[in-house]
């Protein structure tokens, strides 16, 4: 295993090929490791300039980016696979965008190219990103809520991160505003992130998830996999039927939960009007801050 700091020292002390040989990888793969860990490498021609004393000094190693790995192990044992953190231009620009929280910038790029779930109600991705369940139409509103919330947490000294292989759990959640009365089973097709999003509030980890609310609506099948509201559908030729389905409504639900097994705890905030939760981000964080020492799992993290 090698940390970001150790990798930075290595690639600026010996040539790329020599550094790659020490790690048992190719020079091109070493470049991918450096990209995933946000470690700068000497540019082309730097070593020749160094030999004659004209090379510029190495750039400083920036702080680790939220949600990104801070170390690498050959074969990925004990660390997130770095293939999730390089390539396709997904990660390169987001951390430098100071108009939004870094995790939100990453999520915007990831979900912007994500596919729909099997039932067509929300976007899904295989990348490590924030715990967000929303349709394409509600994505920007959900990201705005995440940005307001994460900034509120960190403004009060409570860091937010994505926590792969941390031992924390993400329980099964649902995206209903109220329990369904016509549909059996909850969240059958609901996306689950690879890792939970954790806010550490006064030393106590709290899981954070943002979900667009589904409403039960009677839908009529129109053919070719397409459904429309039964009340708004004209006579349909051919095979057709009606069924109750969950349909995203644009309003959001924020769920805070215990990520520590086996202690259950959950708190939800549900929008009555669209885009209203972001305005209460500071109040939500203050509420969690006051509650943190009393949460059922707090004792596991506040001992001593």
ZIPEJO-V503146 format. One line per field, one symbol per residue. psi: psi as a letter, one per 40 degrees, with the letter a starting at -180 (. if undefined). Layout:
BEGIN
psi: ???
END
This chain:
BEGIN
psi: ihidddddddeediidddddddefiiddddddddddefhiihiheddddddefehiiiiihiiihheiieiihheeheiihedeeiieededddeeheeiidddddddddddeiiiideeeiiiieihiighhiiddedddddddddddddddddeehihihgifeeiihihiifidihieehhihfdehihidiihhhhhfehhhihhhhhhiihhhihheifehiihddehihhiahiiiihihhhediihhhhihehhfhhiihihhhdiiedddeeddddddddddddeeidedddeei.
END
